């Protein structure tokens, strides 16, 4: 996803979110994929180039099973910027998954015949750009110039790109998981409207806010959670947005007082607690403000 990586807990890795995304984007809201039928798949694959072993990693991938039989493996690739080489990346991920199936089947000669069956690989590219829809390459042949004489012999390979910010309200309303909040947020940003949040309770608060931070580069989402400014249960995006706005207002008001706070502390005229009481903020915030102003020599 360009320069950004989604770290720690990954919202899409939760089975309820993963199944929800697939059911809406691939199956038009029909609940064909069930949470219980998903199994974690290895995100890493290896390939050899220049005589060396290299590692490539998907953002998220899951096995879709029907009982003991694997139906397919599905993977998500998150993009905040358009990548003209995306078809090459996707075919390398998919090819590595097929190669792994061959190796797994050959490794154990005594494995149950049912488990030896091969299964298809499907990759979804989730594009979160808000300035324009995905306009770069969506298939392999478009990535390079192919002589006309050679075209009949070069197999094409298309990728499945979904412009999240351009999903319509009907589609967004089909989501039943926290991904609905993600989709609505990017749609609102794309329309250049004021995002006010929703009253729906967030199930995976930490993972959702970390994902929004990673995708937008705005640390406010993660900070409002890390600083413990949210109640323990029943958190909504309305509350998150309000907390972020309040902190922004507070920081704006206190920014002008930062130097004064620093001077008062340096002169030891008052304690941190006294400043906090005077400004009606916490001692933690006093320390945070003071830290932004260099200590006077």
Rosetta silent file (secondary structure, phi, psi, omega in degrees, C-alpha in Angstrom):
SEQUENCE: XXXXXXXXXXXXXXXXXXXXXXXXXXXXXXXXXXXXXXXXXXXXXXXXXXXXXXXXXXXXXXXXXXXXXXXXXXXXXXXXXXXXXXXXXXXXXXXXXXXXXXXXXXXXXXXXXXXXXXXXXXXXXXXXXXXXXXXXXXXXXXXXXXXXXXXXXXXXXXXXXXXXXXXXXXXXXXXXXXXXXXXXXXXXXXXXXXXXXXXXXXXXXXXXXXXXXXXXXXXXXXXXXXXXXXXXXXXXXXXXXXXXXXXXXXXXXXXXXXXXXXXXXXXXXXXXXXXXXXXXXXXXXXXXXXXXXXXXX
SCORE:     score description
SCORE:     0.000 S_00000001
   1 L     0.000   54.767  179.236    0.000    0.000    0.000 S_00000001
   2 L    69.993 -133.392 -175.850    2.634    2.459   -1.104 S_00000001
   3 L   -87.105   -7.263 -173.045    4.814    3.799    1.705 S_00000001
   4 L  -104.445  141.042  174.240    2.431    2.880    4.499 S_00000001
   5 L  -119.460  140.525  173.958    2.126   -0.434    6.301 S_00000001
   6 L   -87.585  117.795 -174.655   -0.713   -1.432    8.533 S_00000001
   7 L  -107.627  173.908  178.187    0.949   -2.681   11.699 S_00000001
   8 L    53.893 -136.360 -177.663   -0.026   -4.504   14.862 S_00000001
   9 L   -66.299  132.482 -177.159   -3.676   -5.570   14.927 S_00000001
  10 L  -110.111  116.766 -176.160   -5.083   -5.613   11.436 S_00000001
  11 H   -53.452  -45.165 -175.717   -8.786   -4.863   11.166 S_00000001
  12 H   -68.869  -14.681 -179.400   -9.232   -6.920    8.010 S_00000001
  13 H   -77.085  -17.190  175.628   -7.668   -9.964    9.679 S_00000001
  14 L   -69.459  134.260 -175.359  -10.713  -10.412   11.927 S_00000001
  15 H   -58.474  -38.105 -178.999  -12.937  -13.092   10.405 S_00000001
  16 H   -65.259  -36.725  179.710  -16.122  -11.024   10.713 S_00000001
  17 H   -74.241  -45.372 -179.232  -14.511   -8.136    8.812 S_00000001
  18 H   -57.791  -50.951 -178.750  -12.806  -10.341    6.215 S_00000001
  19 H   -63.202  -38.289 -179.258  -16.013  -12.241    5.412 S_00000001
  20 H   -62.480  -44.820  179.867  -18.016   -9.006    5.327 S_00000001
  21 H   -61.209  -46.514 -179.426  -15.692   -7.401    2.760 S_00000001
  22 H   -64.765  -44.873 -177.837  -15.829  -10.450    0.497 S_00000001
  23 H   -62.035  -37.092 -179.006  -19.604  -10.859    0.806 S_00000001
  24 H   -79.540  -49.755 -174.169  -20.254   -7.234   -0.132 S_00000001
  25 H   -75.281  -33.291 -178.665  -17.628   -6.670   -2.831 S_00000001
  26 L   -99.893  -35.397 -171.284  -17.826  -10.087   -4.507 S_00000001
  27 L  -114.734   18.710  173.523  -21.285  -11.415   -3.641 S_00000001
  28 L    55.725   35.415  175.494  -23.369   -8.199   -3.595 S_00000001
  29 L    92.260   -9.405  177.655  -24.157   -8.456    0.106 S_00000001
  30 L   -72.494  132.115 -174.996  -25.215  -12.109    0.129 S_00000001
  31 L   -82.620   66.887 -179.042  -23.700  -13.866    3.151 S_00000001
  32 L   -78.841  -41.053  177.497  -22.098  -16.685    1.193 S_00000001
  33 L   -88.522  129.973 -179.916  -18.835  -16.632    3.133 S_00000001
  34 L  -107.469  146.867  179.399  -19.205  -17.464    6.849 S_00000001
  35 H   -54.903  -43.084 -175.329  -16.781  -16.456    9.612 S_00000001
  36 H   -66.516  -17.114 -177.561  -16.489  -20.063   10.816 S_00000001
  37 H   -92.157    7.310 -177.839  -15.326  -21.184    7.375 S_00000001
  38 E  -103.540  143.071 -179.649  -12.202  -19.013    7.429 S_00000001
  39 E  -137.444  138.145 -178.684   -8.731  -20.145    8.416 S_00000001
  40 E   -61.853  133.742  176.173   -5.570  -18.070    8.627 S_00000001
  41 L  -110.268  152.479  178.348   -3.268  -18.544    5.653 S_00000001
  42 L   -63.919  128.404 -179.503    0.441  -17.849    5.610 S_00000001
  43 L   -83.187  -21.911 -175.674    0.995  -14.297    4.381 S_00000001
  44 E   -90.928  144.270  170.703    4.635  -14.881    3.480 S_00000001
  45 E  -140.224  156.329 -176.201    5.905  -16.571    0.352 S_00000001
  46 E  -115.888  147.978  172.566    9.421  -17.053   -0.910 S_00000001
  47 E  -145.019  156.227 -176.167   10.923  -16.715   -4.378 S_00000001
  48 E  -108.213  127.769  177.703   14.404  -17.076   -5.792 S_00000001
  49 E  -148.112  142.400 -178.918   16.047  -14.328   -7.836 S_00000001
  50 L    55.198   31.533  178.990   19.694  -13.491   -8.509 S_00000001
  51 L    74.435    7.917 -178.783   20.618  -16.697   -6.729 S_00000001
  52 E  -121.547  153.873  176.642   19.059  -15.438   -3.489 S_00000001
  53 E   -90.171  127.679  179.943   15.873  -16.270   -1.609 S_00000001
  54 E  -117.809  156.271 -179.230   13.521  -13.288   -1.231 S_00000001
  55 E  -113.579  138.147  172.503   10.381  -12.871    0.826 S_00000001
  56 E  -128.499  147.379 -172.438    7.115  -11.310   -0.277 S_00000001
  57 E  -134.756  130.822  173.281    4.154  -10.710    1.988 S_00000001
  58 L   -76.805  160.665  174.763    0.449  -10.200    1.426 S_00000001
  59 L   -71.486  -51.174  177.386   -1.455   -7.724    3.579 S_00000001
  60 E  -148.667  142.448  173.786   -4.078  -10.304    4.621 S_00000001
  61 E  -149.418  148.759 -178.466   -4.990  -13.778    3.397 S_00000001
  62 E  -141.945  146.710  168.274   -7.409  -16.511    4.486 S_00000001
  63 E   -85.319  135.471  174.397   -8.319  -20.035    3.482 S_00000001
  64 E  -103.634  119.912 -172.921  -12.027  -20.425    2.753 S_00000001
  65 E  -118.826  153.876  171.063  -13.122  -23.901    3.767 S_00000001
  66 E  -123.694   92.999 -172.812  -16.150  -26.127    3.491 S_00000001
  67 L    70.977 -122.590  179.929  -15.628  -28.560    6.322 S_00000001
  68 L   -90.903   -9.913 -174.547  -12.202  -30.119    5.772 S_00000001
  69 E   -95.811  128.504  176.655  -11.989  -29.114    2.117 S_00000001
  70 E   -79.321  125.072  179.304  -10.430  -25.823    1.123 S_00000001
  71 E   -82.356  -44.167 -179.194  -12.572  -23.992   -1.437 S_00000001
  72 E  -167.191  174.008  170.105  -10.091  -21.218   -2.146 S_00000001
  73 E  -120.882  132.089 -179.682   -7.582  -18.817   -0.700 S_00000001
  74 E  -119.495  141.505  179.313   -8.411  -15.112   -0.736 S_00000001
  75 E  -132.349  149.309  175.683   -6.032  -12.232   -0.168 S_00000001
  76 E  -111.480  139.939  169.652   -6.361   -8.467    0.283 S_00000001
  77 E  -123.728  120.633 -178.224   -3.859   -5.883   -0.892 S_00000001
  78 E   -94.894  130.624 -179.949   -4.418   -2.366    0.480 S_00000001
  79 E  -128.348  130.400  172.161   -3.341    0.602   -1.625 S_00000001
  80 L  -101.765  -16.049  175.396   -3.394    4.293   -0.743 S_00000001
  81 L  -130.285  155.465 -179.855   -1.602    5.198   -3.977 S_00000001
  82 L   -75.859  138.240 -179.026   -1.902    3.753   -7.458 S_00000001
  83 L  -122.816  108.661 -178.775    0.775    1.251   -8.419 S_00000001
  84 L   -63.229  -16.478 -179.933    1.261    0.628  -12.168 S_00000001
  85 L   -95.147    9.819 -175.492    3.082   -2.607  -11.311 S_00000001
  86 H   -57.571  -41.997  178.177    0.131   -3.993   -9.343 S_00000001
  87 H   -58.321  -37.041  178.539   -0.748   -6.701  -11.911 S_00000001
  88 H   -68.701  -39.157  178.723    2.818   -8.033  -11.670 S_00000001
  89 H   -64.289  -45.128 -177.001    2.670   -7.993   -7.869 S_00000001
  90 H   -65.542  -42.875 -179.060   -0.675   -9.785   -7.771 S_00000001
  91 H   -65.999  -29.445  177.853    0.346  -12.490  -10.234 S_00000001
  92 H   -71.469  -39.392  176.503    3.478  -13.108   -8.141 S_00000001
  93 H   -64.008  -48.448 -177.611    1.388  -13.497   -4.964 S_00000001
  94 H   -64.800  -41.963  179.293   -1.123  -15.754   -6.676 S_00000001
  95 H   -61.930  -39.141  178.971    1.573  -17.771   -8.413 S_00000001
  96 H   -64.736  -35.638  178.737    3.358  -18.317   -5.095 S_00000001
  97 H   -67.397  -39.796  177.991    0.092  -19.607   -3.593 S_00000001
  98 H   -67.940  -39.276  178.451   -0.345  -22.105   -6.438 S_00000001
  99 H   -62.008  -39.507 -179.963    3.280  -23.190   -6.118 S_00000001
 100 H   -65.185  -35.424  177.541    2.741  -23.786   -2.399 S_00000001
 101 H   -62.548  -41.881  179.452   -0.250  -26.029   -3.151 S_00000001
 102 H   -63.100  -44.933 -179.483    1.909  -28.176   -5.408 S_00000001
 103 H   -63.865  -41.722 -179.884    4.618  -28.432   -2.749 S_00000001
 104 H   -63.504  -40.407 -179.134    2.112  -29.276   -0.013 S_00000001
 105 H   -68.896  -34.856 -177.519    0.559  -32.031   -2.109 S_00000001
 106 H   -80.802  -22.420 -174.095    3.928  -33.535   -3.018 S_00000001
 107 H   -67.331  -41.870 -176.437    5.319  -33.309    0.507 S_00000001
 108 L  -118.729  105.703 -177.746    3.075  -35.901    2.115 S_00000001
 109 L   -70.388  -19.892 -176.810    2.277  -38.945   -0.023 S_00000001
 110 L   -96.674    4.654 -177.424   -0.098  -40.269    2.637 S_00000001
 111 L   -63.741  147.192  179.235   -2.234  -37.136    2.885 S_00000001
 112 L   -53.721  134.523 -178.539   -6.000  -37.586    2.551 S_00000001
 113 H   -57.135  -36.574  179.764   -7.012  -37.464   -1.125 S_00000001
 114 H   -61.337  -35.527 -178.244   -9.694  -34.848   -0.333 S_00000001
 115 H   -81.305   -8.107  179.502   -7.050  -32.524    1.027 S_00000001
 116 H   -85.871   -9.486 -178.014   -4.905  -32.976   -2.059 S_00000001
 117 L   -65.027  141.079  178.775   -7.398  -31.163   -4.256 S_00000001
 118 L   -83.167  159.632 -177.242   -6.172  -27.873   -5.660 S_00000001
 119 L  -143.652  153.950 -177.055   -8.145  -24.667   -5.160 S_00000001
 120 E   -74.910  159.390  177.925   -8.284  -21.225   -6.804 S_00000001
 121 E  -117.335  132.315 -179.781   -6.639  -18.072   -5.519 S_00000001
 122 E  -127.451  129.201  178.064   -8.456  -14.724   -5.509 S_00000001
 123 E  -117.811  132.083  176.778   -6.848  -11.370   -4.700 S_00000001
 124 E  -109.359  125.300  175.002   -8.775   -8.183   -3.974 S_00000001
 125 E   -96.392  113.650 -179.449   -6.968   -4.858   -4.328 S_00000001
 126 E   -98.030  110.228 -175.322   -8.634   -2.371   -1.968 S_00000001
 127 E  -101.306  122.719 -175.150   -7.808    1.139   -3.160 S_00000001
 128 L  -106.226   14.501  177.302   -8.355    3.949   -0.636 S_00000001
 129 L   -65.430  148.471 -176.438   -7.346    6.920   -2.811 S_00000001
 130 L  -119.006   -7.785 -177.307   -9.776    9.854   -2.744 S_00000001
 131 L   -85.418  -38.165  177.609   -8.546   12.140   -5.544 S_00000001
 132 L  -155.299  157.341  177.387   -9.333    9.881   -8.493 S_00000001
 133 L   -67.809  163.338  177.201  -10.397    6.323   -9.205 S_00000001
 134 L   -58.068  118.200 -176.161   -7.784    3.700   -9.979 S_00000001
 135 L  -121.828   -3.671  178.760   -6.672    4.633  -13.498 S_00000001
 136 L   -88.797 -167.605 -169.951   -3.406    2.741  -13.897 S_00000001
 137 L   -58.446  136.801  176.073   -2.938   -0.859  -15.068 S_00000001
 138 L  -120.424    0.801  178.448   -5.537   -3.485  -14.181 S_00000001
 139 E  -147.356  159.982 -172.175   -4.197   -6.308  -16.299 S_00000001
 140 H   -64.559  -45.810 -175.214   -0.826   -7.807  -17.145 S_00000001
 141 H   -62.213  -26.633 -178.639   -0.702   -7.031  -20.870 S_00000001
 142 H   -76.461   -9.000 -176.862   -1.211   -3.325  -20.245 S_00000001
 143 H   -79.508  -17.729 -177.551    2.002   -3.213  -18.193 S_00000001
 144 L  -151.993  164.649  178.828    4.321   -3.542  -21.164 S_00000001
 145 L   -83.383  126.738 -179.646    4.506   -3.312  -24.926 S_00000001
 146 L  -116.763  124.340  176.908    3.909   -6.642  -26.604 S_00000001
 147 L   -55.624  139.638 -177.474    4.712   -7.131  -30.319 S_00000001
 148 H   -53.188  -38.090 -177.966    1.537   -7.913  -32.245 S_00000001
 149 H   -66.744  -25.195 -176.115    3.015  -11.186  -33.426 S_00000001
 150 H   -92.712  -21.003 -174.846    3.601  -12.254  -29.842 S_00000001
 151 H   -52.141  -42.857 -178.357    0.264  -11.180  -28.354 S_00000001
 152 L   -61.522  -16.617 -174.962   -1.623  -14.413  -29.138 S_00000001
 153 L  -107.109   -2.697  179.326    0.895  -16.327  -27.035 S_00000001
 154 L   -99.582  116.109  179.844    1.099  -14.051  -23.995 S_00000001
 155 L   -72.620  136.276  178.235   -1.470  -14.896  -21.360 S_00000001
 156 L   -89.028  163.307 -179.928   -3.216  -11.934  -19.789 S_00000001
 157 L  -150.704  112.844 -177.920   -3.955  -11.632  -16.079 S_00000001
 158 E   -94.650  156.457  177.431   -6.464   -9.169  -14.699 S_00000001
 159 L  -116.648  154.411 -178.328   -6.642   -7.852  -11.146 S_00000001
 160 E   -99.423  101.796 -178.377   -9.709   -7.069   -9.055 S_00000001
 161 E  -104.812  132.732  178.341   -9.553   -3.421   -7.963 S_00000001
 162 E  -121.355  119.796  179.686  -12.196   -1.887   -5.719 S_00000001
 163 E   -83.969   94.705 -172.657  -12.342    1.895   -5.329 S_00000001
 164 H   -61.273  -40.571 -177.730  -13.465    2.110   -1.704 S_00000001
 165 H   -69.563  -14.821 -179.359  -13.991    5.882   -1.683 S_00000001
 166 H  -103.576    6.855  175.664  -16.304    5.581   -4.694 S_00000001
 167 L   -65.437  140.470  179.986  -18.644    2.945   -3.254 S_00000001
 168 L   -83.214  169.829 -176.184  -22.225    4.207   -3.243 S_00000001
 169 H   -60.503  -37.324 -179.238  -24.426    4.428   -0.140 S_00000001
 170 H   -61.016  -43.794  179.815  -26.366    1.302   -1.086 S_00000001
 171 H   -68.746  -45.095 -179.633  -23.173   -0.762   -1.202 S_00000001
 172 H   -60.246  -37.888 -179.786  -21.720    0.774    1.973 S_00000001
 173 L   -67.722  -16.452  177.653  -24.943    0.032    3.844 S_00000001
 174 L   -72.653  -26.037 -179.301  -24.502   -3.655    3.002 S_00000001
 175 L   -65.087  136.738  179.722  -21.431   -3.881    5.241 S_00000001
 176 L  -109.777   -8.952 -176.222  -22.199   -5.340    8.663 S_00000001
 177 L  -104.897 -174.699  178.453  -18.723   -5.045   10.200 S_00000001
 178 L   -63.665  -15.134  179.407  -16.445   -2.170   11.193 S_00000001
 179 H   -65.436  -21.304  175.968  -15.362   -1.921    7.552 S_00000001
 180 H   -59.235  -39.453  179.559  -18.573    0.010    6.955 S_00000001
 181 H   -66.092  -41.948  179.252  -17.057    2.839    9.004 S_00000001
 182 H   -61.521  -48.901 -178.175  -13.851    2.729    6.959 S_00000001
 183 H   -61.756  -42.805 -178.951  -15.746    2.838    3.651 S_00000001
 184 H   -66.421  -37.442  179.707  -18.008    5.689    4.814 S_00000001
 185 H   -61.747  -48.734 -176.864  -15.045    7.702    6.051 S_00000001
 186 H   -70.911  -32.449  174.584  -13.231    7.555    2.707 S_00000001
 187 H   -62.300  -44.029 -178.834  -16.411    8.240    0.750 S_00000001
 188 H   -64.104  -42.952  178.333  -16.980   11.361    2.875 S_00000001
 189 H   -63.316  -41.183 -179.847  -13.388   12.559    2.407 S_00000001
 190 H   -62.849  -36.981  178.749  -13.651   11.999   -1.335 S_00000001
 191 L   -80.967   -0.598  179.005  -16.834   14.118   -1.454 S_00000001
 192 L    58.262   38.880  176.696  -14.986   16.782    0.594 S_00000001
 193 L  -101.018  164.955  179.303  -17.683   16.766    3.243 S_00000001
 194 L   -80.044  117.652 -178.544  -17.276   17.211    6.976 S_00000001
 195 L   -80.408  120.572 -177.398  -16.948   13.770    8.555 S_00000001
 196 L  -107.810   -6.960 -178.471  -19.066   13.605   11.699 S_00000001
 197 L    84.748 -178.180 -179.923  -18.874    9.877   12.380 S_00000001
 198 L  -130.969  167.179 -178.492  -21.737    7.475   13.025 S_00000001
 199 L   -93.797    3.677  179.117  -23.639    6.249   16.054 S_00000001
 200 L   -74.180  137.147 -178.270  -22.926    2.580   15.309 S_00000001
 201 E   -70.286  134.583  178.354  -20.885    0.844   17.984 S_00000001
 202 L   -83.574  129.949 -179.374  -17.338   -0.070   16.936 S_00000001
 203 L   -84.126  -45.433 -177.491  -16.499   -3.713   17.575 S_00000001
 204 L  -112.934   74.433 -171.715  -12.721   -3.617   17.037 S_00000001
 205 H   -59.044  -53.287 -177.389  -11.895   -0.120   18.286 S_00000001
 206 H   -57.806  -50.790 -177.337   -8.117   -0.432   18.519 S_00000001
 207 H   -64.394  -39.434 -179.455   -7.711   -2.127   15.132 S_00000001
 208 H   -63.729  -47.822 -176.786  -10.102    0.266   13.384 S_00000001
 209 H   -69.206  -32.988  176.047   -8.381    3.416   14.629 S_00000001
 210 H   -68.392  -36.718  179.045   -4.942    2.006   13.836 S_00000001
 211 H   -66.469  -43.634  178.957   -6.099    1.197   10.327 S_00000001
 212 H   -63.531  -37.865  177.133   -7.436    4.724    9.791 S_00000001
 213 H   -62.885  -45.631 -178.128   -4.151    6.137   11.085 S_00000001
 214 H   -65.318  -40.243 -176.100   -2.147    3.921    8.712 S_00000001
 215 H   -76.704  -31.035 -175.729   -4.308    4.683    5.687 S_00000001
 216 H  -102.582  -20.979 -175.059   -4.584    8.443    6.244 S_00000001
 217 L    78.983    3.874  179.417   -1.323    9.279    7.978 S_00000001
 218 L   -93.344  110.276 -177.165   -3.359   11.129   10.628 S_00000001
 219 L   -73.313   -8.951 -177.160   -2.148   10.039   14.058 S_00000001
 220 H   -57.620  -37.012 -177.752   -5.164   11.591   15.784 S_00000001
 221 H   -62.178  -49.325 -177.671   -7.166    8.376   15.433 S_00000001
 222 H   -72.723  -37.133 -178.163   -4.617    6.214   17.192 S_00000001
 223 H   -63.823  -39.767 -178.134   -3.618    8.885   19.723 S_00000001
 224 H   -65.240  -26.051  176.370   -7.165    9.398   20.975 S_00000001
 225 H   -82.306  -46.622 -177.435   -7.281    5.685   21.762 S_00000001
 226 H   -63.104  -30.755 -178.089   -3.775    5.372   23.220 S_00000001
 227 L   -82.055    1.732  175.009   -4.315    8.323   25.540 S_00000001
 228 L    69.522   28.513 -178.175   -7.290    6.570   27.103 S_00000001
 229 L   -90.193    5.586  179.196   -9.749    9.321   26.235 S_00000001
 230 L  -109.901  147.781  177.299  -12.442    6.898   25.094 S_00000001
 231 L   -67.731  162.382 -173.223  -14.870    5.054   27.314 S_00000001
 232 L   -71.798  -34.429 -176.854  -14.343    1.315   27.665 S_00000001
 233 L  -130.912  157.468  175.565  -17.504    0.091   25.948 S_00000001
 234 L    66.347   34.886 -179.017  -19.946    1.197   23.274 S_00000001
 235 L   -75.022  137.173  176.869  -17.499    3.488   21.449 S_00000001
 236 E  -122.004  164.898  178.314  -18.804    5.151   18.274 S_00000001
 237 H   -69.802  -26.039  174.818  -17.112    7.231   15.597 S_00000001
 238 H   -58.296  -44.805 -179.964  -19.201   10.209   16.732 S_00000001
 239 H   -66.484  -43.497 -179.779  -17.403   10.002   20.059 S_00000001
 240 H   -59.796  -47.642 -178.832  -13.993    9.523   18.418 S_00000001
 241 H   -62.300  -42.159 -179.981  -14.481   12.549   16.153 S_00000001
 242 H   -63.541  -41.942  178.605  -15.677   14.699   19.045 S_00000001
 243 H   -63.379  -41.625  179.745  -12.669   13.720   21.175 S_00000001
 244 H   -63.734  -43.204  179.045  -10.295   14.536   18.326 S_00000001
 245 H   -63.127  -43.371 -179.804  -11.937   17.925   17.800 S_00000001
 246 H   -62.492  -42.611  179.544  -11.795   18.736   21.502 S_00000001
 247 H   -65.375  -37.144  177.902   -8.132   17.818   21.713 S_00000001
 248 H   -63.473  -43.124  178.617   -7.453   19.954   18.648 S_00000001
 249 H   -64.363  -43.303 -179.659   -9.216   22.928   20.225 S_00000001
 250 H   -62.414  -43.044 -179.751   -7.386   22.418   23.504 S_00000001
 251 H   -65.395  -36.521  178.736   -4.026   22.211   21.809 S_00000001
 252 H   -64.542  -42.399 -179.835   -4.789   25.383   19.836 S_00000001
 253 H   -68.062  -40.861 -174.002   -5.703   27.289   23.003 S_00000001
 254 H   -81.502  -17.536 -178.219   -2.765   25.930   24.967 S_00000001
 255 H   -58.465  -40.494 -179.876   -0.184   26.422   22.213 S_00000001
 256 L   -68.891  -19.192 -178.053    0.010   30.136   22.995 S_00000001
 257 L   -98.463   -1.597 -174.028    0.565   29.345   26.657 S_00000001
 258 H   -60.441  -46.083 -178.310    3.280   26.760   26.097 S_00000001
 259 H   -63.834  -39.900  178.462    6.212   29.142   26.502 S_00000001
 260 H   -62.328  -43.698  178.771    4.691   30.600   29.665 S_00000001
 261 H   -59.764  -44.876  179.823    4.206   27.091   31.091 S_00000001
 262 H   -60.908  -42.985 -178.899    7.826   26.254   30.307 S_00000001
 263 H   -66.245  -40.218 -179.845    9.090   29.437   31.967 S_00000001
 264 H   -64.011  -40.059  179.622    6.982   28.873   35.067 S_00000001
 265 H   -69.702  -41.731 -179.762    8.328   25.350   35.424 S_00000001
 266 H   -62.782  -37.865 -178.593   11.936   26.418   34.805 S_00000001
 267 L   -81.179   -6.788 -179.371   11.653   29.144   37.427 S_00000001
 268 L    56.314   36.219  178.898   10.042   26.679   39.821 S_00000001
 269 L   -77.770  -33.598 -179.670    7.366   29.257   40.630 S_00000001
 270 L  -141.760  164.589  178.025    4.592   26.693   40.584 S_00000001
 271 L   -90.201  165.938  176.602    4.204   22.957   40.374 S_00000001
 272 H   -60.227  -38.397 -179.671    2.893   20.990   37.409 S_00000001
 273 H   -64.658  -39.151  179.532   -0.222   20.204   39.425 S_00000001
 274 H   -65.812  -39.529  177.529   -0.875   23.900   40.111 S_00000001
 275 H   -65.207  -42.220  179.561   -0.564   24.719   36.400 S_00000001
 276 H   -60.607  -43.639  179.364   -2.905   21.848   35.560 S_00000001
 277 H   -64.165  -40.014 -179.119   -5.474   23.119   38.079 S_00000001
 278 H   -65.501  -42.768 -177.492   -5.178   26.663   36.727 S_00000001
 279 H   -90.875   -2.644 -179.897   -5.629   25.616   33.079 S_00000001
 280 L    58.755   46.604  175.321   -8.129   22.869   33.920 S_00000001
 281 L  -133.395  176.625 -179.446   -6.106   20.175   32.203 S_00000001
 282 L   -84.871  161.296  176.431   -4.230   17.087   33.386 S_00000001
 283 H   -61.461  -35.836  178.993   -0.633   17.019   34.599 S_00000001
 284 H   -59.309  -41.550  179.738    0.111   14.760   31.656 S_00000001
 285 H   -69.850  -34.511  176.925   -1.039   17.476   29.249 S_00000001
 286 H   -60.773  -45.715  179.934    1.048   20.099   31.082 S_00000001
 287 H   -63.804  -37.962 -179.608    4.140   17.942   30.570 S_00000001
 288 H   -65.094  -42.888  179.295    3.224   17.408   26.929 S_00000001
 289 H   -65.535  -47.662 -177.944    2.883   21.163   26.326 S_00000001
 290 H   -62.369  -32.959 -178.490    6.080   22.014   28.159 S_00000001
 291 H   -66.945  -21.134 -178.051    8.013   19.386   26.217 S_00000001
 292 L   -79.903  -13.429 -179.618    7.245   21.208   22.956 S_00000001
 293 L  -110.503  126.394 -177.926    9.174   24.299   24.088 S_00000001
 294 L   -58.933  144.894  177.060   12.969   24.060   24.481 S_00000001
 295 L   -68.590  133.716 -179.268   14.364   24.512   27.970 S_00000001
 296 L   -75.155  135.664  179.789   15.918   27.979   28.375 S_00000001
 297 L   -73.256    0.000    0.000   19.662   27.981   29.044 S_00000001
